[in-house]
Amino acid sequence: MATVGVRELKNRLTLYLRRARQGEEVVVTERGKPIALIRPIHSDGPEVSRETRLARMAARGLVTLPTRRPLGRVRPVKVTGEPVSRTILQDRR
């Protein structure tokens, strides 16, 4: 387990993220006191949210997270003619 100060973490963030990706835990300190823990996402903790579960699955390569924003409002389609329910009832006879 590595220990790093806030300033060093800020300056070399990618290095410490790479170490976490490889399975190592990193303790972040501020003025010598531990304030945070960076650990791999696939660690053995209780799953809290859907986002956490998706992030863990993405880290294992099981899913690919979306890179685009979600679709906006979808315009409803108007269909003319006989209602579908009536057509289904006629088909059943």
Sequence and secondary structure as in RCSB ss.txt:
>XXXX:A:sequence
MATVGVRELKNRLTLYLRRARQGEEVVVTERGKPIALIRPIHSDGPEVSRETRLARMAARGLVTLPTRRPLGRVR
PVKVTGEPVSRTILQDRR
>XXXX:A:secstr
 EEEEHHHHHHTHHHHHHHHHTT  EEEEETTEEEEEE  TTSSS    HHHHHHHHHHTTS     S       
     SS HHHHHHHHH 
